[in-house]
Every structure is written in C-alpha cells, then in structure tokens.
Amino acid sequence: TEIDLLYGLLEQMQPSPVVTLNRAVAVSKVRGPEAALAMIEPLEDRLSGYFHFFGLRGGLLMQLGRNEEARIAFDRAIALANTAAEAAHIRMHIDRLIKESSERTPAKKAH
C-alpha cells in the first residue's frame, strides 16, 4: 500500500507512462490484476514499443484467466525483448500458459 502511495506522489511530481506502469505492479498486489490492467490499458499507444508494458500486460491477463490475450501480449513482449534473458523469461510464462491449457483440455480419444 505504501509503495502505491509513493508511486502516486511520483506520478504527480514526474508524470510518465513508465511511472504509471511501475505503479500498476504495486496496485496489482494490493487491489488485484483487474485494477492494474485498467491503469495500464490507456498507456498502450505510448508504450507500444516497450517490452515491459507487454510483459506486465500478459502477466495480468494470465492472472485473470484471459490466456489468449495473455499469449498475444507475451508474443509482442518477445518481439520487443532487448536481451535473450528477457525473451527467455517471457517464454517461461508462455510455456506455463500452454501447460495449464493442456491440463484443462483433456486429450481426445481416437475412434
């Protein structure tokens, strides 16, 4: 809660979409992923080339069970990754999405 307040002050003193993005991380811990997603959605145009925007968006969508949208955001994050480590981190989330999806969808039996 305190970190959210501090980011709120920073937003007032030095407004920027990246500060808001960072604040959304704190908000997600206190108020949940839906509140954080609502904060970052208006930033998409200004952060359309920013790896961390799409990584966070994908993570929030995944927490909300919106896996198809999460996958799209994660794919965009990988395309924007500056390092192999960033891309690998996002691939771990995609692998988790795939695993969870396959666990929920039972395999069809051949006739």
MMTF fields as JSON, N, C-alpha, C and O atoms, coordinates in Angstrom:
{
  "mmtfVersion": "1.0.0",
  "mmtfProducer": "UNKNOWN",
  "numBonds": 443,
  "numAtoms": 444,
  "numGroups": 111,
  "numChains": 1,
  "numModels": 1,
  "chainsPerModel": [1],
  "groupsPerChain": [111],
  "chainIdList": ["A"],
  "bondAtomList": [4, 2, 8, 6, 12, 10, 16, 14, 20, 18, 24, 22, 28, 26, 32, 30, 36, 34, 40, 38, 44, 42, 48, 46, 52, 50, 56, 54, 60, 58, 64, 62, 68, 66, 72, 70, 76, 74, 80, 78, 84, 82, 88, 86, 92, 90, 96, 94, 100, 98, 104, 102, 108, 106, 112, 110, 116, 114, 120, 118, 124, 122, 128, 126, 132, 130, 136, 134, 140, 138, 144, 142, 148, 146, 152, 150, 156, 154, 160, 158, 164, 162, 168, 166, 172, 170, 176, 174, 180, 178, 184, 182, 188, 186, 192, 190, 196, 194, 200, 198, 204, 202, 208, 206, 212, 210, 216, 214, 220, 218, 224, 222, 228, 226, 232, 230, 236, 234, 240, 238, 244, 242, 248, 246, 252, 250, 256, 254, 260, 258, 264, 262, 268, 266, 272, 270, 276, 274, 280, 278, 284, 282, 288, 286, 292, 290, 296, 294, 300, 298, 304, 302, 308, 306, 312, 310, 316, 314, 320, 318, 324, 322, 328, 326, 332, 330, 336, 334, 340, 338, 344, 342, 348, 346, 352, 350, 356, 354, 360, 358, 364, 362, 368, 366, 372, 370, 376, 374, 380, 378, 384, 382, 388, 386, 392, 390, 396, 394, 400, 398, 404, 402, 408, 406, 412, 410, 416, 414, 420, 418, 424, 422, 428, 426, 432, 430, 436, 434, 440, 438],
  "bondOrderList": [1, 1, 1, 1, 1, 1, 1, 1, 1, 1, 1, 1, 1, 1, 1, 1, 1, 1, 1, 1, 1, 1, 1, 1, 1, 1, 1, 1, 1, 1, 1, 1, 1, 1, 1, 1, 1, 1, 1, 1, 1, 1, 1, 1, 1, 1, 1, 1, 1, 1, 1, 1, 1, 1, 1, 1, 1, 1, 1, 1, 1, 1, 1, 1, 1, 1, 1, 1, 1, 1, 1, 1, 1, 1, 1, 1, 1, 1, 1, 1, 1, 1, 1, 1, 1, 1, 1, 1, 1, 1, 1, 1, 1, 1, 1, 1, 1, 1, 1, 1, 1, 1, 1, 1, 1, 1, 1, 1, 1, 1],
  "groupList": [{"groupName": "THR", "atomNameList": ["N", "CA", "C", "O"], "elementList": ["N", "C", "C", "O"], "formalChargeList": [0, 0, 0, 0], "bondAtomList": [1, 0, 2, 1, 3, 2], "bondOrderList": [1, 1, 2], "singleLetterCode": "T", "chemCompType": "L-PEPTIDE LINKING"}, {"groupName": "GLU", "atomNameList": ["N", "CA", "C", "O"], "elementList": ["N", "C", "C", "O"], "formalChargeList": [0, 0, 0, 0], "bondAtomList": [1, 0, 2, 1, 3, 2], "bondOrderList": [1, 1, 2], "singleLetterCode": "E", "chemCompType": "L-PEPTIDE LINKING"}, {"groupName": "ILE", "atomNameList": ["N", "CA", "C", "O"], "elementList": ["N", "C", "C", "O"], "formalChargeList": [0, 0, 0, 0], "bondAtomList": [1, 0, 2, 1, 3, 2], "bondOrderList": [1, 1, 2], "singleLetterCode": "I", "chemCompType": "L-PEPTIDE LINKING"}, {"groupName": "ASP", "atomNameList": ["N", "CA", "C", "O"], "elementList": ["N", "C", "C", "O"], "formalChargeList": [0, 0, 0, 0], "bondAtomList": [1, 0, 2, 1, 3, 2], "bondOrderList": [1, 1, 2], "singleLetterCode": "D", "chemCompType": "L-PEPTIDE LINKING"}, {"groupName": "LEU", "atomNameList": ["N", "CA", "C", "O"], "elementList": ["N", "C", "C", "O"], "formalChargeList": [0, 0, 0, 0], "bondAtomList": [1, 0, 2, 1, 3, 2], "bondOrderList": [1, 1, 2], "singleLetterCode": "L", "chemCompType": "L-PEPTIDE LINKING"}, {"groupName": "TYR", "atomNameList": ["N", "CA", "C", "O"], "elementList": ["N", "C", "C", "O"], "formalChargeList": [0, 0, 0, 0], "bondAtomList": [1, 0, 2, 1, 3, 2], "bondOrderList": [1, 1, 2], "singleLetterCode": "Y", "chemCompType": "L-PEPTIDE LINKING"}, {"groupName": "GLY", "atomNameList": ["N", "CA", "C", "O"], "elementList": ["N", "C", "C", "O"], "formalChargeList": [0, 0, 0, 0], "bondAtomList": [1, 0, 2, 1, 3, 2], "bondOrderList": [1, 1, 2], "singleLetterCode": "G", "chemCompType": "PEPTIDE LINKING"}, {"groupName": "GLN", "atomNameList": ["N", "CA", "C", "O"], "elementList": ["N", "C", "C", "O"], "formalChargeList": [0, 0, 0, 0], "bondAtomList": [1, 0, 2, 1, 3, 2], "bondOrderList": [1, 1, 2], "singleLetterCode": "Q", "chemCompType": "L-PEPTIDE LINKING"}, {"groupName": "MET", "atomNameList": ["N", "CA", "C", "O"], "elementList": ["N", "C", "C", "O"], "formalChargeList": [0, 0, 0, 0], "bondAtomList": [1, 0, 2, 1, 3, 2], "bondOrderList": [1, 1, 2], "singleLetterCode": "M", "chemCompType": "L-PEPTIDE LINKING"}, {"groupName": "PRO", "atomNameList": ["N", "CA", "C", "O"], "elementList": ["N", "C", "C", "O"], "formalChargeList": [0, 0, 0, 0], "bondAtomList": [1, 0, 2, 1, 3, 2], "bondOrderList": [1, 1, 2], "singleLetterCode": "P", "chemCompType": "L-PEPTIDE LINKING"}, {"groupName": "SER", "atomNameList": ["N", "CA", "C", "O"], "elementList": ["N", "C", "C", "O"], "formalChargeList": [0, 0, 0, 0], "bondAtomList": [1, 0, 2, 1, 3, 2], "bondOrderList": [1, 1, 2], "singleLetterCode": "S", "chemCompType": "L-PEPTIDE LINKING"}, {"groupName": "VAL", "atomNameList": ["N", "CA", "C", "O"], "elementList": ["N", "C", "C", "O"], "formalChargeList": [0, 0, 0, 0], "bondAtomList": [1, 0, 2, 1, 3, 2], "bondOrderList": [1, 1, 2], "singleLetterCode": "V", "chemCompType": "L-PEPTIDE LINKING"}, {"groupName": "ASN", "atomNameList": ["N", "CA", "C", "O"], "elementList": ["N", "C", "C", "O"], "formalChargeList": [0, 0, 0, 0], "bondAtomList": [1, 0, 2, 1, 3, 2], "bondOrderList": [1, 1, 2], "singleLetterCode": "N", "chemCompType": "L-PEPTIDE LINKING"}, {"groupName": "ARG", "atomNameList": ["N", "CA", "C", "O"], "elementList": ["N", "C", "C", "O"], "formalChargeList": [0, 0, 0, 0], "bondAtomList": [1, 0, 2, 1, 3, 2], "bondOrderList": [1, 1, 2], "singleLetterCode": "R", "chemCompType": "L-PEPTIDE LINKING"}, {"groupName": "ALA", "atomNameList": ["N", "CA", "C", "O"], "elementList": ["N", "C", "C", "O"], "formalChargeList": [0, 0, 0, 0], "bondAtomList": [1, 0, 2, 1, 3, 2], "bondOrderList": [1, 1, 2], "singleLetterCode": "A", "chemCompType": "L-PEPTIDE LINKING"}, {"groupName": "LYS", "atomNameList": ["N", "CA", "C", "O"], "elementList": ["N", "C", "C", "O"], "formalChargeList": [0, 0, 0, 0], "bondAtomList": [1, 0, 2, 1, 3, 2], "bondOrderList": [1, 1, 2], "singleLetterCode": "K", "chemCompType": "L-PEPTIDE LINKING"}, {"groupName": "PHE", "atomNameList": ["N", "CA", "C", "O"], "elementList": ["N", "C", "C", "O"], "formalChargeList": [0, 0, 0, 0], "bondAtomList": [1, 0, 2, 1, 3, 2], "bondOrderList": [1, 1, 2], "singleLetterCode": "F", "chemCompType": "L-PEPTIDE LINKING"}, {"groupName": "HIS", "atomNameList": ["N", "CA", "C", "O"], "elementList": ["N", "C", "C", "O"], "formalChargeList": [0, 0, 0, 0], "bondAtomList": [1, 0, 2, 1, 3, 2], "bondOrderList": [1, 1, 2], "singleLetterCode": "H", "chemCompType": "L-PEPTIDE LINKING"}],
  "groupTypeList": [0, 1, 2, 3, 4, 4, 5, 6, 4, 4, 1, 7, 8, 7, 9, 10, 9, 11, 11, 0, 4, 12, 13, 14, 11, 14, 11, 10, 15, 11, 13, 6, 9, 1, 14, 14, 4, 14, 8, 2, 1, 9, 4, 1, 3, 13, 4, 10, 6, 5, 16, 17, 16, 16, 6, 4, 13, 6, 6, 4, 4, 8, 7, 4, 6, 13, 12, 1, 1, 14, 13, 2, 14, 16, 3, 13, 14, 2, 14, 4, 14, 12, 0, 14, 14, 1, 14, 14, 17, 2, 13, 8, 17, 2, 3, 13, 4, 2, 15, 1, 10, 10, 1, 13, 0, 9, 14, 15, 15, 14, 17],
  "groupIdList": [1, 2, 3, 4, 5, 6, 7, 8, 9, 10, 11, 12, 13, 14, 15, 16, 17, 18, 19, 20, 21, 22, 23, 24, 25, 26, 27, 28, 29, 30, 31, 32, 33, 34, 35, 36, 37, 38, 39, 40, 41, 42, 43, 44, 45, 46, 47, 48, 49, 50, 51, 52, 53, 54, 55, 56, 57, 58, 59, 60, 61, 62, 63, 64, 65, 66, 67, 68, 69, 70, 71, 72, 73, 74, 75, 76, 77, 78, 79, 80, 81, 82, 83, 84, 85, 86, 87, 88, 89, 90, 91, 92, 93, 94, 95, 96, 97, 98, 99, 100, 101, 102, 103, 104, 105, 106, 107, 108, 109, 110, 111],
  "secStructList": [7, 2, 2, 2, 2, 2, 2, 2, 2, 2, 2, 2, 2, 1, 7, 7, 2, 2, 2, 2, 2, 2, 2, 2, 2, 2, 2, 2, 2, 2, 2, 7, 2, 2, 2, 2, 2, 2, 2, 2, 4, 4, 4, 6, 6, 6, 6, 6, 6, 7, 2, 2, 2, 2, 2, 2, 2, 2, 2, 2, 2, 2, 2, 6, 6, 7, 2, 2, 2, 2, 2, 2, 2, 2, 2, 2, 2, 2, 2, 2, 7, 1, 1, 2, 2, 2, 2, 2, 2, 2, 2, 2, 2, 2, 2, 2, 2, 2, 2, 2, 2, 2, 2, 2, 1, 7, 7, 7, 7, 7, 7],
  "xCoordList": [0.824, 0.0, 0.867, 0.592, 1.912, 2.792, 3.5, 3.661, 3.919, 4.608, 3.655, 4.069, 2.386, 1.383, 1.272, 1.216, 1.239, 1.162, 2.398, 2.292, 3.561, 4.797, 4.82, 5.221, 4.388, 4.311, 3.278, 3.462, 2.192, 1.196, 1.792, 1.507, 2.62, 3.316, 4.28, 4.358, 5.015, 5.96, 5.226, 5.711, 4.06, 3.255, 2.862, 2.837, 2.556, 2.184, 3.386, 3.272, 4.549, 5.748, 6.408, 6.868, 6.452, 7.093, 6.235, 6.586, 5.122, 4.235, 4.915, 5.539, 4.779, 5.268, 4.563, 4.167, 4.404, 3.747, 4.528, 3.928, 5.837, 6.64, 6.419, 6.369, 6.287, 5.984, 4.619, 4.459, 3.643, 2.317, 2.391, 1.73, 3.181, 3.363, 3.94, 3.482, 4.943, 5.54, 4.54, 4.491, 3.757, 2.737, 1.714, 1.224, 1.398, 0.421, 0.868, 0.035, 2.168, 2.675, 2.289, 1.804, 2.507, 2.138, 0.63, 0.168, -0.128, -1.591, -2.068, -3.015, -1.422, -1.847, -1.711, -2.497, -0.722, -0.506, -1.553, -1.944, -2.004, -2.93, -4.393, -5.232, -4.686, -6.082, -6.405, -7.56, -5.392, -5.629, -5.297, -5.118, -5.217, -4.795, -5.766, -5.343, -7.051, -8.022, -7.82, -7.897, -7.562, -7.317, -6.038, -5.986, -5.021, -3.75, -3.903, -3.361, -4.638, -4.86, -5.599, -5.285, -6.58, -7.318, -6.386, -6.597, -5.364, -4.4, -3.511, -3.18, -3.119, -2.126, -2.733, -2.06, -3.984, -4.587, -4.488, -4.175, -4.743, -4.638, -3.21, -3.015, -2.224, -0.824, -0.34, 0.768, -1.151, -0.661, -0.098, 0.958, -0.773, -0.265, 1.103, 1.991, 1.269, 2.538, 3.654, 4.832, 3.29, 4.302, 4.284, 4.668, 3.839, 3.686, 5.001, 4.992, 6.115, 7.416, 8.193, 9.409, 7.497, 8.16, 7.92, 6.793, 8.978, 8.937, 8.167, 7.313, 8.472, 7.9, 6.385, 5.691, 5.875, 4.423, 3.745, 2.802, 4.228, 3.584, 3.851, 3.016, 4.999, 5.257, 4.291, 3.722, 4.107, 3.171, 1.74, 0.982, 1.37, 0.002, -0.281, -1.34, 0.669, 0.49, 0.331, -0.518, 1.146, 1.063, -0.263, -0.833, -0.752, -2.042, -3.184, -4.082, -3.14, -4.174, -4.145, -5.195, -2.958, -2.825, -3.45, -4.144, -3.208, -3.805, -5.332, -6.01, -5.856, -7.308, -7.898, -9.11, -7.04, -7.517, -7.816, -8.454, -7.368, -7.586, -6.365, -5.591, -6.223, -4.986, -4.68, -3.515, -5.695, -5.432, -4.864, -3.901, -5.47, -4.977, -3.585, -2.729, -3.371, -2.052, -1.004, 0.091, -1.333, -0.389, -0.01, 1.157, -0.982, -0.715, 0.224, 1.171, -0.04, 0.822, 2.229, 3.212, 2.329, 3.646, 4.405, 5.615, 3.709, 4.37, 4.933, 6.034, 4.177, 4.647, 5.853, 6.801, 5.821, 6.957, 8.215, 9.293, 8.085, 9.252, 9.797, 11.011, 8.904, 9.346, 10.101, 10.958, 9.783, 10.416, 11.581, 12.234, 11.844, 12.894, 14.242, 14.614, 14.96, 16.288, 17.395, 18.501, 17.099, 18.114, 17.49, 16.271, 18.354, 17.891, 17.251, 16.304, 17.761, 17.212, 15.777, 14.926, 15.504, 14.135, 13.199, 12.114, 13.627, 12.799, 12.577, 11.468, 13.623, 13.51, 12.535, 11.769, 12.567, 11.649, 10.193, 9.341, 9.92, 8.559, 8.171, 7.023, 9.114, 8.816, 8.396, 7.569, 8.96, 8.552, 7.065, 6.353, 6.609, 5.186, 4.323, 3.262, 4.786, 4.04, 3.978, 2.927, 5.095, 5.107, 4.1, 3.41, 4.018, 3.059, 1.624, 0.766, 1.369, 0.039, -0.328, -1.439, 0.618, 0.375, 0.114, -0.803, 0.923, 0.762, -0.6, -1.309, -0.963, -2.251, -3.413, -4.422, -3.266, -4.315, -4.486, -5.611, -3.375, -3.458, -3.989, -4.627, -3.736, -4.257, -5.768, -6.459, -6.274, -7.719, -8.473, -9.664, -7.779, -8.408, -7.965, -6.838, -8.832, -8.429, -8.199, -8.872, -7.249, -6.933, -8.123, -8.788, -8.379, -9.478, -9.002, -7.871, -9.881, -9.549, -9.811, -10.78, -8.927, -9.116, -10.174, -10.252, -10.981, -12.035, -11.545, -12.281],
  "yCoordList": [-1.191, 0.0, 1.255, 2.205, 1.255, 2.425, 2.672, 3.817, 1.593, 1.765, 2.375, 3.188, 1.988, 2.573, 4.074, 4.859, 4.474, 5.9, 6.652, 7.763, 6.045, 6.687, 6.844, 7.887, 5.802, 5.923, 6.97, 7.674, 7.078, 8.113, 9.506, 10.377, 9.713, 11.0, 11.236, 12.339, 10.194, 10.318, 10.644, 11.44, 10.034, 10.334, 11.808, 12.416, 12.379, 13.792, 14.693, 15.719, 14.302, 15.131, 14.987, 15.971, 13.77, 13.498, 12.517, 11.344, 12.988, 12.07, 11.455, 12.151, 10.154, 9.456, 8.112, 7.554, 7.588, 6.292, 5.167, 4.195, 5.283, 4.24, 4.262, 3.204, 5.438, 5.528, 4.888, 4.144, 5.173, 4.575, 3.059, 2.329, 2.588, 1.144, 0.512, -0.541, 1.16, 0.646, 0.688, -0.229, 1.741, 1.832, 0.707, 0.172, 0.353, -0.713, -2.045, -2.849, -2.279, -3.507, -3.514, -4.521, -2.388, -2.287, -2.425, -3.1, -1.792, -1.858, -3.296, -3.719, -4.043, -5.432, -6.271, -7.19, -5.955, -6.701, -6.343, -7.186, -5.087, -4.602, -4.749, -5.216, -4.347, -4.318, -5.366, -5.512, -6.095, -7.173, -6.807, -5.636, -7.844, -7.637, -6.81, -6.111, -6.876, -6.114, -4.611, -3.859, -4.174, -2.748, -2.29, -1.197, -3.126, -2.777, -2.728, -1.838, -3.68, -3.705, -2.446, -1.874, -2.02, -0.791, 0.42, 1.36, 0.399, 1.512, 1.549, 2.623, 0.363, 0.346, 0.351, 0.736, -0.066, -0.116, 1.219, 1.218, 2.365, 3.642, 3.984, 4.909, 3.252, 3.546, 2.835, 3.098, 1.937, 1.078, 1.859, 1.501, 2.906, 3.672, 4.28, 4.258, 4.823, 5.474, 4.478, 4.813, 3.253, 2.245, 1.075, -0.041, 1.33, 0.256, -0.417, -1.514, 0.214, -0.378, -0.753, -0.935, -0.869, -1.082, -2.507, -2.886, -3.275, -4.676, -4.864, -5.745, -4.03, -4.218, -4.005, -4.614, -3.15, -2.964, -4.28, -4.702, -4.924, -6.15, -7.33, -8.226, -7.337, -8.376, -8.273, -9.274, -7.048, -6.84, -7.115, -7.773, -6.618, -6.835, -8.336, -8.807, -9.074, -10.521, -11.191, -12.066, -10.782, -11.36, -11.078, -11.955, -9.862, -9.501, -10.269, -10.77, -10.356, -11.103, -12.579, -13.209, -13.126, -14.523, -14.734, -15.727, -13.811, -13.908, -13.873, -14.463, -13.182, -13.075, -14.237, -14.3, -15.161, -16.303, -15.974, -16.765, -14.826, -14.402, -14.816, -13.983, -16.135, -16.711, -16.385, -16.207, -16.304, -15.966, -14.548, -14.309, -13.626, -12.247, -12.174, -11.418, -12.966, -13.005, -13.486, -12.928, -14.515, -15.068, -14.009, -13.89, -13.256, -12.196, -11.146, -10.709, -10.747, -9.758, -10.313, -9.606, -11.576, -12.189, -12.304, -12.077, -12.653, -12.724, -11.361, -11.27, -10.313, -8.947, -8.6, -7.973, -9.005, -8.747, -9.427, -8.832, -10.663, -11.373, -10.636, -10.507, -10.153, -9.413, -8.14, -7.677, -7.577, -6.332, -6.554, -5.595, -7.803, -8.101, -7.569, -7.693, -6.972, -6.43, -7.447, -7.296, -8.474, -9.488, -10.875, -11.034, -11.868, -13.256, -13.615, -14.401, -13.045, -13.332, -12.818, -13.494, -11.631, -11.109, -12.032, -12.369, -12.436, -13.323, -14.663, -15.198, -15.205, -16.492, -16.398, -17.327, -15.281, -15.09, -15.117, -15.742, -14.452, -14.424, -15.799, -16.218, -16.505, -17.856, -18.786, -19.676, -18.587, -19.396, -19.183, -20.13, -17.954, -17.669, -18.324, -18.874, -18.26, -18.89, -20.398, -21.011, -20.994, -22.438, -22.787, -23.803, -21.941, -22.168, -22.073, -22.869, -21.096, -20.97, -22.225, -22.742, -22.707, -23.901, -25.106, -25.888, -25.25, -26.38, -26.324, -27.328, -25.159, -25.018, -25.269, -25.865, -24.814, -25.009, -26.49, -26.976, -27.205, -28.633, -29.438, -30.472, -28.983, -29.68, -29.508, -30.388, -28.374, -28.125, -28.802, -29.088, -29.06, -29.658, -31.107, -31.377, -32.045, -33.447, -33.866, -33.39, -34.754, -35.249, -36.031, -36.763, -35.867, -36.595, -37.991, -38.183, -38.958, -40.342, -40.589, -40.085, -41.374, -41.755, -42.85, -43.701, -42.834, -43.856, -44.981, -45.938],
  "zCoordList": [0.0, 0.0, 0.0, -0.733, 0.821, 0.892, -0.441, -0.86, -1.102, -2.388, -3.414, -4.241, -3.363, -4.253, -4.002, -4.948, -2.736, -2.395, -2.88, -3.4, -2.71, -3.159, -4.678, -5.194, -5.388, -6.847, -7.251, -8.244, -6.485, -6.754, -6.647, -7.47, -5.629, -5.479, -6.63, -7.17, -7.002, -8.114, -9.409, -10.214, -9.615, -10.805, -10.851, -11.921, -9.685, -9.634, -9.884, -10.554, -9.339, -9.463, -10.831, -11.411, -11.339, -12.629, -13.419, -13.544, -13.948, -14.658, -15.883, -16.685, -16.002, -17.19, -17.27, -16.246, -18.478, -18.603, -17.92, -17.461, -17.848, -17.199, -15.684, -15.057, -15.096, -13.662, -13.398, -12.431, -14.249, -14.091, -14.242, -13.504, -15.181, -15.369, -14.108, -13.666, -13.534, -12.298, -11.142, -10.322, -11.085, -10.033, -10.184, -9.189, -11.412, -11.659, -11.06, -10.641, -11.019, -10.391, -8.913, -8.398, -8.236, -6.819, -6.64, -5.72, -7.512, -7.44, -7.613, -6.95, -8.495, -8.72, -7.454, -7.227, -6.637, -5.389, -4.336, -3.529, -4.35, -3.326, -3.761, -2.991, -4.999, -5.456, -6.513, -6.914, -6.964, -7.917, -9.351, -9.685, -10.206, -11.589, -12.422, -13.342, -12.118, -12.905, -12.736, -13.707, -11.505, -11.246, -11.945, -12.51, -11.9, -12.548, -14.062, -14.718, -14.612, -16.057, -16.507, -17.551, -15.716, -16.04, -16.053, -16.82, -15.211, -15.173, -16.405, -16.906, -16.898, -17.981, -19.377, -20.333, -19.519, -20.856, -21.601, -22.792, -20.941, -21.666, -22.11, -22.899, -21.614, -21.942, -23.198, -23.664, -23.756, -24.839, -26.021, -26.543, -26.449, -27.596, -27.305, -28.157, -26.098, -25.757, -25.464, -25.584, -25.078, -24.736, -25.719, -25.367, -26.948, -27.935, -28.315, -28.874, -28.023, -28.314, -27.068, -27.122, -25.943, -24.651, -24.156, -23.836, -24.101, -23.675, -22.374, -22.274, -21.373, -20.04, -20.006, -19.191, -20.882, -20.945, -21.299, -20.629, -22.353, -22.817, -21.888, -21.769, -21.235, -20.239, -19.074, -18.638, -18.565, -17.456, -17.902, -17.189, -19.066, -19.569, -19.681, -19.268, -20.241, -20.361, -19.009, -18.84, -18.049, -16.713, -16.034, -15.385, -16.182, -15.579, -16.241, -15.564, -17.561, -18.278, -17.894, -17.761, -17.717, -17.315, -15.935, -15.714, -15.012, -13.676, -13.736, -12.895, -14.728, -14.886, -15.682, -15.884, -16.134, -16.91, -18.359, -19.054, -18.82, -20.208, -21.027, -21.499, -21.178, -21.694, -23.149, -23.504, -23.996, -25.404, -25.518, -26.247, -24.793, -24.796, -24.174, -24.631, -23.128, -22.484, -23.471, -23.54, -24.233, -25.212, -26.249, -26.621, -26.706, -27.69, -27.09, -27.744, -25.85, -25.187, -24.99, -25.21, -24.576, -24.38, -25.703, -25.744, -26.776, -28.088, -28.48, -29.022, -28.205, -28.507, -27.64, -28.115, -26.373, -25.477, -26.005, -25.996, -26.462, -27.004, -28.22, -28.38, -29.072, -30.262, -29.884, -30.637, -28.722, -28.275, -27.316, -26.904, -26.958, -25.972, -26.439, -27.606, -25.495, -25.794, -25.568, -26.088, -24.798, -24.491, -24.582, -24.532, -24.717, -24.732, -23.395, -23.351, -22.308, -20.978, -20.857, -20.28, -21.395, -21.367, -22.137, -21.663, -23.324, -24.144, -23.447, -23.47, -22.83, -22.131, -20.961, -20.708, -20.255, -19.128, -19.604, -18.972, -20.696, -21.238, -21.774, -21.624, -22.397, -22.897, -21.76, -21.963, -20.564, -19.405, -19.103, -18.769, -19.221, -18.993, -20.077, -19.786, -21.322, -22.416, -22.2, -22.39, -21.806, -21.531, -20.442, -20.527, -19.421, -18.34, -18.854, -18.47, -19.725, -20.325, -21.104, -20.985, -21.903, -22.718, -21.822, -22.073, -20.779, -19.857, -19.169, -19.109, -18.653, -17.971, -18.924, -18.544, -20.153, -21.146, -21.469, -21.583, -21.617, -21.94, -20.76, -20.96, -19.535, -18.356, -18.232, -17.72, -18.703, -18.633, -19.769, -19.644, -20.879, -22.043, -22.149, -22.565, -21.778, -21.864, -23.313, -24.227, -23.501, -24.842, -25.387, -24.655, -26.671, -27.304, -27.666, -28.112, -27.466, -27.794, -29.27, -29.838, -29.881, -31.279, -31.354, -30.468, -32.398, -32.543, -33.381, -33.62]
}
